[in-house]
Amino acid sequence: MRSYGAVLSLPGMRAVFAAHAVSMLGTIGAEVALSILIFERTGSPLLSALVLVCSFLPYAIGGTLFSSFADRFPARRVLVTCNLLSATGVAAMLVPGMPVAGLLGLLLCIGMIAPIFAGARAASLAYLLPAELFPVGRSLLRAIGQTAVLTGFAAGGIAVAAIGAKSLLVVEVVTFLLSAVLIGTGTPRTPAGERTGNAVRDSWTGIKYLFADRRLRNLILLTWVAPAFSSLPDGLAVAYTAQVGTAAAAAGAMFTGYAVGGVLGELVVARFTPSVRRRLVVPFLIASQLPAIAFLAEPPIPVAACLLAVSGAGYAFNQGIDPLILEAVEPSRRGRLFTVQSSGLMAIQGVSIALGGVVGSFIAPNLTIAAAGVLGTITTLLIARRALATETRQPLTEALR
């Protein structure tokens, strides 16, 4: 794609995105290997499922307590350090006799590092890319992430079958080290921010500053709430296959549909001009929510997968929101902003999927998904109205021009 090519042609960008792809595959592979390893050791589906819980939960903790690290030190140093710490954590999982509690604890620690890494990476892109290419750069990160999800879980399962869970963990150590080398040797240096007082206190102060601005607060909430509703069907995919009388394995088609739609949406919208991306924010928000309402009709799995692909494509609304967020925060606080944004996104998606599972235990899965579509459409449009309104309070349609 021409726009992605413009990003990758800049100095250091190929290393940044290659490192992102490698570390994403490493993270997903580690989750697959660890869940299988714990199940093999304990035979407990619950303990195996806790791997996913321990992957979501730390984002909220790490993003809240340590967001200032993304601003206090040069981004390249933060990114390399995060990769080295993650490699050390995965290596510790290989210690013979490591108890299950220790394995999950190490996964929690690695998970708390992840939002700092994401925040520092986004902040470095804001320094290294021209303003008009920043949303394209973040779009490429999301496209790589979705592609890694598509390939990582499948490849991880195949790799475990071929070489075993522990051998795959060794591979994950290597991927984190490779990511550190790519960033350390291939990316330009970016300046550090101010170091004022205690890091945890500074993180909390920065969060309060970010959310004190009403428009910035609504922009961040919009990037959280829309995917929180649209990702809810993932948590009910297996239950939905049972409802329509299809084998549970067909749930994979629903997971794949959403991810494929997300990648295609990013690829297409990245070619548009900034003004067009801005005008498409609301249509894409609607596209991310409305397809869920069609689950009222209990569509067959192929149709359900297509509906979720449309919903995933709507996630490209972020390309119109990212420039507004960048404009609304001063450079010295960008690391904290992006750390909080990424950690909040992961946390709220985890909560949303869990709540969907609870509600789906009492109400038919298709009705739960459809209700999420209705609530998601209303909620995201209300937040968008506040987030996208101009200072003169023009109508939303005018503000989008």
RAVEN-V271676 format. One record per helix or strand. SS is the DSSP state (a for helix, b for strand). FROM is the first residue (numbers start at 1). TO is the last residue. Records with the same first field share a line. If there is no record, write none. Layout:
# RAVEN-V271676
SS = FROM-TO ; FROM-TO
This chain:
# RAVEN-V271676
a = 2-8 ; 13-42 ; 45-65 ; 69-72 ; 75-92 ; 100-128 ; 131-163 ; 165-186 ; 199-212 ; 214-230 ; 232-243 ; 248-269 ; 274-279 ; 281-297 ; 301-328 ; 331-359 ; 365-388 ; 396-399
